[in-house]
């Protein structure tokens, strides 16, 4: 099952360069709770930003990296066959965690969407693609301060 997890502000901003445009500890805890013990799929720049931020790949998760590079530093696994990878996760969640290009290429394929809304407008230059919410059903919503955690499932 393909799931996508992302935090956006009121303008669908997701990044400032190769960094998050905000520091929200509760969202980071949520991300960890949701993705822990699952596989995550990301682009090379997202992988590098994680390595730069925490010094290693995300722990207790298989870190798959979409890249044309043959070898990458750390514990990331280079994806050479995306379709095979997706097929291998038909019965388990594979989380799409960014960046922009990966989100754009995978949004129309995801079964589930974990969306954190960060209230307000922030400074940055990387935006999430437009979501057709008519294709999704809201299944849970939890507001905590300036964050709203929403989970959507694709309508059958």
DSSP file (Angstrom, degrees, kcal/mol; ACC not computed):
  #  RESIDUE AA STRUCTURE BP1 BP2  ACC     N-H-->O    O-->H-N    N-H-->O    O-->H-N    TCO  KAPPA ALPHA  PHI   PSI    X-CA   Y-CA   Z-CA
    1    1 A X              0   0    0      0, 0.0    93,-2.7     0, 0.0     2,-0.6   0.000 360.0 360.0 360.0 131.2    0.0    0.0    0.0
    2    2 A X  E     +a   94   0A   0    107,-0.3   109,-3.1    91,-0.2   110,-1.5  -0.798 360.0 176.3 -93.6 123.7    1.3    3.4   -1.0
    3    3 A X  E     -ab  95 112A   0     91,-2.6    93,-3.2    -2,-0.6     2,-0.4  -0.903  15.3-152.2-122.1 154.3    1.0    6.1    1.6
    4    4 A X  E     -ab  96 113A   0    108,-2.0   110,-3.6    -2,-0.3     2,-0.4  -0.991   7.1-167.7-127.9 134.5    2.2    9.7    1.4
    5    5 A X  E     + b   0 114A   0     91,-2.4     2,-0.3    -2,-0.4   110,-0.2  -0.985  20.2 149.4-125.4 133.3    3.1   11.8    4.5
    6    6 A X  E     - b   0 115A   0    108,-2.3   110,-2.7    -2,-0.4     2,-0.4  -0.992  36.3-138.0-157.8 151.5    3.7   15.6    4.3
    7    7 A X  E     + b   0 116A   0     -2,-0.3     2,-0.3   108,-0.2   110,-0.2  -0.974  29.4 177.1-113.8 132.3    3.4   18.8    6.3
    8    8 A X  E     - b   0 117A   0    108,-3.0   110,-3.6    -2,-0.4     6,-0.2  -0.925  20.5-138.1-131.0 154.6    2.1   21.9    4.5
    9    9 A X  E >   - b   0 118A   0      4,-1.1     3,-2.1    -2,-0.3   110,-0.2  -0.335  51.7 -76.0 -96.9-170.1    1.3   25.4    5.4
   10   10 A X  T 3  S+     0   0    0    110,-2.3   111,-0.1   108,-0.5   109,-0.1   0.729 135.7  46.1 -60.8 -22.1   -1.8   27.4    4.3
   11   11 A X  T 3  S-     0   0    0    109,-0.4    -1,-0.3     2,-0.1   110,-0.1   0.218 120.5-105.6-103.9  12.5   -0.1   27.9    0.9
   12   12 A X    <   +     0   0    0     -3,-2.1   116,-3.3     1,-0.2     2,-0.2   0.704  63.9 162.9  67.7  22.3    0.9   24.3    0.5
   13   13 A X  E     +H  127   0B   0    114,-0.2    -4,-1.1     1,-0.1   114,-0.3  -0.510  13.1 166.6 -68.1 137.4    4.5   25.2    1.2
   14   14 A X  E     +     0   0B   0    112,-3.4     2,-0.3     1,-0.3     7,-0.2   0.508  54.6  25.8-126.8 -15.0    6.7   22.2    2.1
   15   15 A X  E     -H  126   0B   0    111,-1.8   111,-2.0     5,-0.2   110,-1.5  -0.987  43.5-152.2-153.3 159.0   10.3   23.4    1.9
   16   16 A X  B >  S-I   19   0C   0      3,-3.0     3,-1.2    -2,-0.3     2,-0.4  -0.884  84.9 -51.7-128.5  97.2   12.8   26.2    2.1
   17   17 A X  T 3  S-     0   0    0     -2,-0.4   108,-0.1     1,-0.2     4,-0.1  -0.612 121.1 -25.2  66.8-126.7   15.6   25.1   -0.1
   18   18 A X  T 3  S+     0   0    0     -2,-0.4     2,-0.3    -3,-0.1    -1,-0.2   0.011 127.8  79.2-105.6  26.6   16.5   21.6    1.2
   19   19 A X  B <  S-I   16   0C   0     -3,-1.2    -3,-3.0     2,-0.0     2,-0.2  -0.841  87.7 -95.8-127.8 164.4   15.1   22.3    4.7
   20   20 A X        -     0   0    0     -2,-0.3    -5,-0.2    -5,-0.2    -2,-0.1  -0.588  29.3-135.0 -74.7 143.4   11.8   22.4    6.4
   21   21 A X  S    S+     0   0    0     -2,-0.2   102,-0.3    -7,-0.2     2,-0.3   0.446  84.4  30.0 -81.2   2.2   10.4   25.9    6.6
   22   22 A X  S    S-     0   0    0    100,-0.1     2,-0.5     2,-0.0    -2,-0.1  -0.950  71.1-128.4-148.9 164.7    9.4   25.4   10.3
   23   23 A X        +     0   0    0     -2,-0.3     2,-0.5     4,-0.0    -2,-0.0  -0.943  34.0 164.7-120.7 107.4   10.4   23.5   13.4
   24   24 A X    >>  -     0   0    0     -2,-0.5     4,-2.0     1,-0.1     3,-0.7  -0.862  18.2-169.9-126.0  93.9    7.4   21.7   14.8
   25   25 A X  H 3> S+     0   0    0     -2,-0.5     4,-2.3     1,-0.3     5,-0.2   0.837  87.3  56.0 -54.1 -36.9    8.5   19.1   17.4
   26   26 A X  H 3> S+     0   0    0      1,-0.2     4,-2.0     2,-0.2    -1,-0.3   0.871 107.6  48.6 -66.4 -35.2    4.9   17.6   17.5
   27   27 A X  H <> S+     0   0    0     -3,-0.7     4,-2.8     2,-0.2    -1,-0.2   0.894 109.9  51.6 -70.0 -38.8    4.9   17.1   13.8
   28   28 A X  H  X S+     0   0    0     -4,-2.0     4,-2.2     2,-0.2    -2,-0.2   0.898 110.6  48.9 -63.3 -39.6    8.3   15.4   13.9
   29   29 A X  H  X S+     0   0    0     -4,-2.3     4,-2.7     2,-0.2    -2,-0.2   0.905 111.7  49.5 -64.0 -41.8    7.0   13.1   16.7
   30   30 A X  H  X S+     0   0    0     -4,-2.0     4,-2.7     2,-0.2     5,-0.3   0.931 109.4  51.2 -62.8 -46.9    3.9   12.3   14.5
   31   31 A X  H  X S+     0   0    0     -4,-2.8     4,-2.3     1,-0.2     5,-0.2   0.922 112.7  46.6 -55.6 -46.3    6.1   11.6   11.5
   32   32 A X  H  X S+     0   0    0     -4,-2.2     4,-2.1     1,-0.2    -2,-0.2   0.935 112.5  49.1 -63.3 -47.1    8.2    9.2   13.6
   33   33 A X  H  < S+     0   0    0     -4,-2.7    -2,-0.2     1,-0.2    -1,-0.2   0.906 115.4  43.7 -60.0 -43.5    5.2    7.4   15.1
   34   34 A X  H  < S+     0   0    0     -4,-2.7    -1,-0.2     1,-0.2    -2,-0.2   0.885 122.5  35.1 -71.9 -39.7    3.5    6.9   11.8
   35   35 A X  H >< S+     0   0    0     -4,-2.3     3,-1.9    -5,-0.3    -2,-0.2   0.627  83.9 121.6 -94.3 -13.9    6.5    5.8    9.8
   36   36 A X  T 3< S+     0   0    0     -4,-2.1    25,-0.2     1,-0.3    24,-0.1  -0.225  84.2  10.0 -56.2 135.8    8.4    3.8   12.4
   37   37 A X  T 3  S+     0   0    0     23,-2.5     2,-0.3     1,-0.3    -1,-0.3   0.654 112.6  99.9  66.6  19.1    9.0    0.1   11.4
   38   38 A X  S <  S-     0   0    0     -3,-1.9    24,-0.6    22,-0.3     2,-0.3  -0.802  79.4-100.4-120.9 168.2    7.8    0.8    7.9
   39   39 A X  E     -dc  62  94A   0     54,-1.0    56,-2.7    -2,-0.3     2,-0.4  -0.669  33.3-156.7 -86.9 146.6    9.7    1.5    4.6
   40   40 A X  E     -dc  63  95A   0     22,-3.1    24,-3.2    -2,-0.3     2,-0.4  -0.962   3.0-156.1-124.8 144.3   10.1    5.0    3.4
   41   41 A X  E     +dc  64  96A   0     54,-3.4    56,-2.7    -2,-0.4    57,-0.5  -0.976  25.2 154.7-121.8 129.9   10.7    6.2   -0.2
   42   42 A X  E     -d   65   0A   0     22,-2.2    24,-3.1    -2,-0.4    57,-0.3  -0.934  40.2 -99.7-147.2 166.5   12.4    9.6   -0.9
   43   43 A X  E  >  -d   66   0A   0     55,-1.7     4,-2.2    -2,-0.3    24,-0.2  -0.373  43.9-101.2 -82.2 169.8   14.4   11.4   -3.4
   44   44 A X  H  > S+     0   0    0     22,-0.9     4,-2.7     1,-0.2     5,-0.2   0.892 119.8  51.3 -62.3 -43.5   18.1   11.9   -3.2
   45   45 A X  H  > S+     0   0    0      1,-0.2     4,-2.3     2,-0.2    -1,-0.2   0.888 109.9  49.9 -65.0 -38.0   18.0   15.5   -1.9
   46   46 A X  H  > S+     0   0    0      2,-0.2     4,-1.9     1,-0.2    -1,-0.2   0.919 110.6  50.9 -63.6 -42.6   15.5   14.5    0.9
   47   47 A X  H  X S+     0   0    0     -4,-2.2     4,-2.5     1,-0.2    -2,-0.2   0.935 110.3  49.0 -59.7 -46.5   17.8   11.7    1.8
   48   48 A X  H  X S+     0   0    0     -4,-2.7     4,-2.9     1,-0.2    -1,-0.2   0.888 107.9  54.2 -61.4 -38.6   20.8   14.1    2.0
   49   49 A X  H  X S+     0   0    0     -4,-2.3     4,-1.7     2,-0.2    -1,-0.2   0.871 109.7  47.9 -65.2 -34.7   18.8   16.5    4.2
   50   50 A X  H  X>S+     0   0    0     -4,-1.9     4,-3.1     2,-0.2     5,-0.6   0.931 112.0  48.9 -68.5 -45.9   18.1   13.7    6.6
   51   51 A X  H  X5S+     0   0    0     -4,-2.5     4,-1.9     1,-0.2    -2,-0.2   0.921 113.9  47.0 -58.4 -44.5   21.8   12.6    6.7
   52   52 A X  H  <5S+     0   0    0     -4,-2.9    -1,-0.2    -5,-0.2    -2,-0.2   0.845 116.9  43.9 -66.8 -33.3   22.8   16.2    7.2
   53   53 A X  H  <5S+     0   0    0     -4,-1.7    -2,-0.2    -5,-0.2    -1,-0.2   0.917 133.4  13.3 -80.5 -44.9   20.2   16.7   10.0
   54   54 A X  H  <5S-     0   0    0     -4,-3.1    -3,-0.2     2,-0.3    -2,-0.2   0.467  96.9-118.5-115.5  -2.7   20.6   13.5   12.0
   55   55 A X  S  <<S+     0   0    0     -4,-1.9     2,-0.3    -5,-0.6    -4,-0.2   0.493  85.3  40.4  83.9   2.4   23.8   12.1   10.7
   56   56 A X  S    S-     0   0    0     -6,-0.5    -2,-0.3    18,-0.1    -1,-0.1  -0.966  95.7 -70.2-164.5 173.5   22.3    8.9    9.3
   57   57 A X  S    S-     0   0    0     -2,-0.3     2,-0.2     1,-0.2    17,-0.0  -0.267  74.7 -71.5 -67.1 164.6   19.3    7.4    7.5
   58   58 A X    >   -     0   0    0      1,-0.1     3,-0.8     2,-0.1    -1,-0.2  -0.432  60.8-121.8 -62.1 122.7   16.0    7.3    9.4
   59   59 A X  T 3  S+     0   0    0     -2,-0.2   -22,-0.2     1,-0.2    -1,-0.1  -0.285  86.6  17.1 -69.9 152.3   16.4    4.6   12.1
   60   60 A X  T 3  S+     0   0    0      1,-0.2   -23,-2.5   -24,-0.1     2,-0.3   0.785 110.1  90.7  58.2  32.7   14.1    1.6   12.3
   61   61 A X  S <  S-     0   0    0     -3,-0.8     2,-0.6   -24,-0.2   -22,-0.2  -0.982  82.1-115.7-148.2 143.2   12.9    2.1    8.8
   62   62 A X  E     -d   39   0A   0    -24,-0.6   -22,-3.1    -2,-0.3     2,-0.8  -0.748  33.1-148.6 -77.3 125.0   14.1    0.8    5.4
   63   63 A X  E     -d   40   0A   0     -2,-0.6    14,-3.3    12,-0.4     2,-0.4  -0.837  14.5-171.4-102.6 100.6   15.2    4.0    3.6
   64   64 A X  E     -de  41  77A   0    -24,-3.2   -22,-2.2    -2,-0.8     2,-0.5  -0.773   6.2-159.2 -92.9 136.2   14.7    3.6   -0.2
   65   65 A X  E     -de  42  78A   0     12,-3.0    14,-2.6    -2,-0.4     2,-0.8  -0.962  11.9-146.4-123.3 121.3   16.1    6.4   -2.3
   66   66 A X  E     +de  43  79A   0    -24,-3.1   -22,-0.9    -2,-0.5     2,-0.3  -0.765  49.4 129.1 -82.8 110.9   15.0    7.3   -5.9
   67   67 A X        -     0   0    0     -2,-0.8    -2,-0.1    12,-0.5    12,-0.0  -0.988  64.1-132.2-158.4 158.2   18.2    8.4   -7.6
   68   68 A X  S    S+     0   0    0     -2,-0.3     2,-0.2    10,-0.0    -1,-0.1   0.494  77.9 107.2 -90.3  -5.9   20.3    7.8  -10.7
   69   69 A X        -     0   0    0      1,-0.1    -2,-0.1    -3,-0.0     3,-0.1  -0.501  64.8-146.8 -73.3 141.5   23.4    7.6   -8.5
   70   70 A X  S    S+     0   0    0      1,-0.2     2,-0.4    -2,-0.2     8,-0.2   0.847  81.5  27.5 -77.6 -34.5   24.8    4.0   -8.2
   71   71 A X        -     0   0    0      6,-0.1     2,-0.3     0, 0.0    -1,-0.2  -0.984  65.5-175.1-132.7 138.5   26.1    4.4   -4.7
   72   72 A X        -     0   0    0     -2,-0.4     6,-0.1     4,-0.2     2,-0.1  -0.933  30.4-104.2-129.4 157.1   25.0    6.7   -1.8
   73   73 A X  S >  S+     0   0    0     -2,-0.3     3,-0.6     2,-0.1     2,-0.1  -0.378  80.8  14.6 -76.0 157.5   26.4    7.2    1.6
   74   74 A X  T 3  S-     0   0    0      1,-0.2    -2,-0.1    -2,-0.1   -18,-0.1  -0.347 112.8 -43.4  81.5-160.2   24.7    5.8    4.7
   75   75 A X  T 3  S+     0   0    0     -2,-0.1   -12,-0.4     2,-0.1    -1,-0.2   0.212  87.7 130.2 -97.3  13.9   22.2    3.0    4.9
   76   76 A X    <   -     0   0    0     -3,-0.6     2,-0.6   -14,-0.1    -4,-0.2  -0.394  52.1-136.9 -69.5 147.1   19.9    4.2    2.1
   77   77 A X  E     -e   64   0A   0    -14,-3.3   -12,-3.0    -2,-0.1     2,-0.3  -0.926  16.7-130.1-107.3 120.5   18.9    1.6   -0.5
   78   78 A X  E     -e   65   0A   0     -2,-0.6     2,-0.6   -14,-0.2   -12,-0.2  -0.532  18.8-135.5 -71.5 129.8   19.1    2.8   -4.1
   79   79 A X  E     +e   66   0A   0    -14,-2.6   -12,-0.5    -2,-0.3     3,-0.2  -0.778  32.9 165.3 -89.2 119.5   15.8    2.0   -6.0
   80   80 A X  S    S+     0   0    0     -2,-0.6     2,-0.4     1,-0.2    -1,-0.2   0.642  75.0  35.3-104.4 -21.5   16.5    0.6   -9.4
   81   81 A X     >  -     0   0    0      1,-0.1     4,-2.1     2,-0.0    -1,-0.2  -0.811  61.7-179.5-136.8  94.1   13.0   -0.7  -10.1
   82   82 A X  H  > S+     0   0    0     -2,-0.4     4,-2.6     1,-0.2     5,-0.2   0.890  83.0  53.7 -62.0 -42.3   10.2    1.4   -8.7
   83   83 A X  H  > S+     0   0    0      1,-0.2     4,-2.3     2,-0.2    -1,-0.2   0.897 109.4  48.2 -62.5 -40.4    7.4   -0.8   -9.9
   84   84 A X  H  > S+     0   0    0      2,-0.2     4,-2.1     1,-0.2    -1,-0.2   0.910 110.8  51.6 -65.5 -41.8    8.9   -3.9   -8.3
   85   85 A X  H  X S+     0   0    0     -4,-2.1     4,-0.7     2,-0.2    -2,-0.2   0.938 110.6  47.8 -60.1 -47.1    9.4   -2.0   -5.0
   86   86 A X  H >< S+     0   0    0     -4,-2.6     3,-1.1     1,-0.2    -1,-0.2   0.912 110.4  52.0 -61.0 -43.1    5.7   -0.9   -5.0
   87   87 A X  H >< S+     0   0    0     -4,-2.3     3,-1.4     1,-0.3    -1,-0.2   0.874 103.4  58.7 -61.1 -37.6    4.6   -4.4   -5.8
   88   88 A X  H 3< S+     0   0    0     -4,-2.1     3,-0.3     1,-0.3    -1,-0.3   0.697 106.5  49.6 -65.5 -17.9    6.6   -5.7   -2.8
   89   89 A X  T X< S+     0   0    0     -3,-1.1     3,-0.8    -4,-0.7    -1,-0.3   0.001  70.0 115.6-112.1  28.3    4.7   -3.4   -0.5
   90   90 A X  T <  S+     0   0    0     -3,-1.4    -1,-0.2     1,-0.2    -2,-0.1   0.838  87.7  36.6 -62.8 -31.7    1.1   -4.4   -1.6
   91   91 A X  T 3  S+     0   0    0     -3,-0.3     2,-0.3    -4,-0.2    -1,-0.2   0.242 120.7  45.9-107.6  11.9    0.4   -5.8    1.8
   92   92 A X  S <  S-     0   0    0     -3,-0.8     2,-0.4     2,-0.0   -54,-0.1  -0.961  92.2 -92.5-146.2 159.9    2.4   -3.3    3.9
   93   93 A X        -     0   0    0     -2,-0.3   -54,-1.0   -91,-0.1     2,-0.5  -0.641  29.1-169.5 -82.7 129.2    2.7    0.5    3.9
   94   94 A X  E     -ac   2  39A   0    -93,-2.7   -91,-2.6    -2,-0.4     2,-0.5  -0.984  19.9-144.5-111.2 118.6    5.4    2.1    1.9
   95   95 A X  E     -ac   3  40A   0    -56,-2.7   -54,-3.4    -2,-0.5     2,-0.6  -0.743   5.6-148.4 -94.3 125.6    5.6    5.8    2.8
   96   96 A X  E     +ac   4  41A   0    -93,-3.2   -91,-2.4    -2,-0.5   -54,-0.2  -0.816  22.7 173.4 -84.4 120.8    6.4    8.5    0.3
   97   97 A X        -     0   0    0    -56,-2.7     2,-0.2    -2,-0.6   -55,-0.2   0.273  33.9-160.5-119.5  11.5    8.3   11.2    2.3
   98   98 A X        -     0   0    0    -57,-0.5   -55,-1.7     1,-0.2    -1,-0.4  -0.553  51.8-144.6 117.7 178.8    9.5   13.7   -0.4
   99   99 A X     >  -     0   0    0    -57,-0.3     4,-2.8    -2,-0.2     3,-0.2   0.443  58.0 -95.4 -87.3-152.8   10.8   15.7   -1.9
  100  100 A X  H  > S+     0   0    0      1,-0.2     4,-2.9     2,-0.2    29,-0.2   0.866 120.6  47.7 -53.2 -49.4    8.8   17.7   -4.3
  101  101 A X  H  > S+     0   0    0      2,-0.2     4,-2.2     1,-0.2    -1,-0.2   0.891 113.4  48.3 -64.2 -39.7    9.5   15.7   -7.5
  102  102 A X  H  > S+     0   0    0     -3,-0.2     4,-1.8     2,-0.2    -1,-0.2   0.928 112.4  49.3 -66.6 -44.0    8.8   12.4   -5.7
  103  103 A X  H  X S+     0   0    0     -4,-2.8     4,-2.3     1,-0.2     3,-0.3   0.940 111.5  49.6 -57.5 -47.4    5.5   13.8   -4.4
  104  104 A X  H  < S+     0   0    0     -4,-2.9     4,-0.4     1,-0.2    -2,-0.2   0.894 114.8  43.9 -59.8 -41.0    4.6   15.1   -7.9
  105  105 A X  H  < S+     0   0    0     -4,-2.2    -1,-0.2    -5,-0.2    -2,-0.2   0.731 122.9  35.4 -77.3 -22.4    5.3   11.7   -9.5
  106  106 A X  H >X S+     0   0    0     -4,-1.8     3,-2.3    -3,-0.3     4,-0.9   0.620  88.1  90.2-108.9 -15.5    3.6    9.6   -6.8
  107  107 A X  G >< S+     0   0    0     -4,-2.3     3,-0.8     1,-0.3    -3,-0.1   0.862  88.1  52.5 -54.3 -41.1    0.6   11.6   -5.6
  108  108 A X  G 34 S+     0   0    0     -4,-0.4    -1,-0.3     1,-0.2    -2,-0.1   0.555 111.6  48.6 -73.3  -5.8   -1.8   10.1   -8.2
  109  109 A X  G <4 S+     0   0    0     -3,-2.3  -107,-0.3  -106,-0.0    -1,-0.2   0.542  83.8 110.6-108.5 -10.4   -0.8    6.6   -7.1
  110  110 A X    <<  -     0   0    0     -4,-0.9  -107,-0.2    -3,-0.8     3,-0.1  -0.368  47.2-163.0 -76.4 147.6   -1.1    6.8   -3.3
  111  111 A X  S    S+     0   0    0   -109,-3.1    43,-3.0     1,-0.2     2,-0.3   0.722  78.3  29.5 -91.7 -28.9   -3.8    5.0   -1.4
  112  112 A X  E     -bF   3 153A   0   -110,-1.5  -108,-2.0    41,-0.2     2,-0.5  -0.983  64.2-156.8-139.7 144.7   -3.5    7.0    1.8
  113  113 A X  E     -bF   4 152A   0     39,-2.6    39,-2.7    -2,-0.3     2,-0.7  -0.980   1.6-165.3-128.6 119.5   -2.5   10.6    2.6
  114  114 A X  E     -bF   5 151A   0   -110,-3.6  -108,-2.3    -2,-0.5     2,-0.5  -0.917  21.2-177.0-102.7 110.1   -1.2   11.7    6.0
  115  115 A X  E     -bF   6 150A   0     35,-3.0    35,-3.1    -2,-0.7     2,-0.6  -0.937  16.8-165.5-119.2 120.4   -1.4   15.5    5.9
  116  116 A X  E     -bF   7 149A   0   -110,-2.7  -108,-3.0    -2,-0.5     2,-0.6  -0.919  12.5-153.0-101.3 123.7   -0.2   17.8    8.6
  117  117 A X  E     -bF   8 148A   0     31,-3.1    31,-1.8    -2,-0.6     2,-0.7  -0.870   3.3-159.8 -97.8 119.8   -1.5   21.3    8.2
  118  118 A X  E     -bF   9 147A   0   -110,-3.6  -108,-0.5    -2,-0.6    29,-0.2  -0.890  26.4-122.4 -99.0 113.8    0.8   23.9    9.8
  119  119 A X        +     0   0    0     27,-2.9     2,-0.1    -2,-0.7    27,-0.1  -0.214  68.9  19.6 -60.8 142.6   -1.2   27.1   10.3
  120  120 A X  S    S-     0   0    0      2,-0.0  -110,-2.3  -111,-0.0     2,-0.4  -0.300  91.2 -64.7  99.4 179.6   -0.1   30.3    8.7
  121  121 A X        -     0   0    0   -112,-0.2     2,-0.3  -111,-0.1    -2,-0.0  -0.921  49.9-170.2-110.1 135.8    2.2   31.3    5.9
  122  122 A X        -     0   0    0     -2,-0.4     2,-0.4  -100,-0.0  -100,-0.1  -0.749  28.4 -95.2-123.0 168.6    5.9   30.6    6.1
  123  123 A X        +     0   0    0   -102,-0.3     2,-0.3    -2,-0.3     0, 0.0  -0.710  68.8  99.7 -87.7 131.0    9.0   31.5    4.2
  124  124 A X        -     0   0    0     -2,-0.4  -108,-0.3  -108,-0.1     3,-0.1  -0.980  58.0-130.5 174.2-176.5   10.1   29.1    1.5
  125  125 A X  S    S+     0   0    0   -110,-1.5     2,-0.5    -2,-0.3  -109,-0.2   0.268  74.1  87.2-143.4  10.8   10.2   28.2   -2.1
  126  126 A X  E     -H   15   0B   0   -111,-2.0  -112,-3.4   -26,-0.0  -111,-1.8  -0.973  55.0-170.1-121.8 124.5    9.1   24.5   -2.4
  127  127 A X  E     -H   13   0B   0     -2,-0.5  -114,-0.2  -114,-0.3     2,-0.2  -0.858  23.1-118.3-119.5 147.8    5.4   23.8   -2.8
  128  128 A X        -     0   0    0   -116,-3.3     3,-0.1    -2,-0.3   -28,-0.1  -0.535  42.6-102.5 -75.9 145.1    3.4   20.6   -2.7
  129  129 A X        -     0   0    0    -29,-0.2     2,-0.1    -2,-0.2    -1,-0.1  -0.234  49.0 -81.0 -66.2 160.8    1.4   19.8   -5.8
  130  130 A X        -     0   0    0      1,-0.1     2,-0.5     2,-0.0    -1,-0.1  -0.393  44.9-144.1 -63.9 133.3   -2.3   20.5   -6.0
  131  131 A X        -     0   0    0     -2,-0.1     2,-1.2    -3,-0.1     3,-0.1  -0.862   6.1-141.7-100.7 131.6   -4.4   17.7   -4.4
  132  132 A X    >   -     0   0    0     -2,-0.5     3,-2.1     1,-0.2     4,-0.2  -0.773  18.4-172.6 -88.4  93.9   -7.7   16.8   -5.8
  133  133 A X  G >  S+     0   0    0     -2,-1.2     3,-1.3     1,-0.3    -1,-0.2   0.653  75.6  75.7 -66.9 -13.9   -9.5   16.3   -2.5
  134  134 A X  G 3  S+     0   0    0      1,-0.2    -1,-0.3    -3,-0.1    -2,-0.0   0.742  92.0  56.3 -65.1 -21.4  -12.6   14.9   -4.4
  135  135 A X  G <  S+     0   0    0     -3,-2.1    20,-2.9    19,-0.1     2,-0.3   0.520 105.7  61.6 -86.2  -6.0  -10.5   11.7   -4.9
  136  136 A X  E <   -G  154   0A   0     -3,-1.3     2,-0.5    18,-0.3    18,-0.2  -0.869  66.6-144.9-125.3 154.0  -10.0   11.3   -1.1
  137  137 A X  E     -G  153   0A   0     16,-3.1    16,-2.4    -2,-0.3     2,-0.4  -0.976  24.6-125.8-116.1 128.4  -12.1   10.7    1.9
  138  138 A X  E     +G  152   0A   0     -2,-0.5    14,-0.3    14,-0.2     3,-0.1  -0.603  32.9 171.7 -71.6 122.7  -11.1   12.3    5.3
  139  139 A X  E     +     0   0A   0     12,-3.2     2,-0.3    -2,-0.4    13,-0.2   0.633  62.1  10.9-110.2 -18.8  -10.9    9.5    7.8
  140  140 A X  E     -G  151   0A   0     11,-1.4    11,-2.3     2,-0.0    -1,-0.3  -0.983  53.9-176.8-157.3 151.9   -9.4   11.3   10.8
  141  141 A X  E     +G  150   0A   0     -2,-0.3     2,-0.4     9,-0.2     9,-0.2  -0.967   4.0 177.9-150.6 130.0   -8.6   14.8   11.9
  142  142 A X  E     -G  149   0A   0      7,-2.3     7,-3.1    -2,-0.3     2,-0.5  -0.968  13.8-154.3-139.5 118.7   -6.8   15.9   15.1
  143  143 A X  E     +G  148   0A   0     -2,-0.4     2,-0.4     5,-0.2     5,-0.2  -0.811  15.4 173.7 -97.6 130.6   -6.0   19.5   16.0
  144  144 A X  E >   -G  147   0A   0      3,-3.2     3,-2.1    -2,-0.5     2,-0.2  -0.882  62.0 -61.3-135.1 101.2   -3.1   20.3   18.3
  145  145 A X  T 3  S-     0   0    0     -2,-0.4    -1,-0.1     1,-0.3     0, 0.0  -0.423 121.5 -10.8  62.1-125.3   -2.3   23.9   18.7
  146  146 A X  T 3  S+     0   0    0     -2,-0.2   -27,-2.9    -3,-0.1     2,-0.4   0.303 124.3  85.3 -90.5  10.8   -1.3   25.3   15.3
  147  147 A X  E <   -FG 118 144A   0     -3,-2.1    -3,-3.2   -29,-0.2     2,-0.4  -0.896  54.7-168.6-112.2 141.5   -1.1   21.8   13.8
  148  148 A X  E     -FG 117 143A   0    -31,-1.8   -31,-3.1    -2,-0.4     2,-0.6  -0.983  10.6-154.5-127.2 120.7   -3.9   19.8   12.3
  149  149 A X  E     +FG 116 142A   0     -7,-3.1    -7,-2.3    -2,-0.4     2,-0.4  -0.843  19.0 179.7 -96.8 119.9   -3.2   16.1   11.6
  150  150 A X  E     -FG 115 141A   0    -35,-3.1   -35,-3.0    -2,-0.6     2,-0.4  -0.939  15.1-162.6-123.2 143.0   -5.4   14.7    8.8
  151  151 A X  E     -FG 114 140A   0    -11,-2.3   -12,-3.2    -2,-0.4   -11,-1.4  -0.995  12.0-174.9-125.3 129.8   -5.6   11.2    7.3
  152  152 A X  E     -FG 113 138A   0    -39,-2.7   -39,-2.6    -2,-0.4     2,-0.4  -0.911  11.8-154.2-121.3 147.4   -7.3   10.6    4.0
  153  153 A X  E     -FG 112 137A   0    -16,-2.4   -16,-3.1    -2,-0.3   -41,-0.2  -0.956  30.9-108.3-117.1 143.5   -8.0    7.4    2.0
  154  154 A X  E     - G   0 136A   0    -43,-3.0   -18,-0.3    -2,-0.4     2,-0.1  -0.490  38.6-113.4 -68.1 135.1   -8.4    7.3   -1.7
  155  155 A X              0   0    0    -20,-2.9    -1,-0.1    -2,-0.2   -21,-0.0  -0.440 360.0 360.0 -67.6 141.6  -12.0    6.7   -2.7
  156  156 A X              0   0    0     -2,-0.1    -1,-0.1    -3,-0.0    -2,-0.1   0.456 360.0 360.0 -80.2 360.0  -12.5    3.4   -4.4
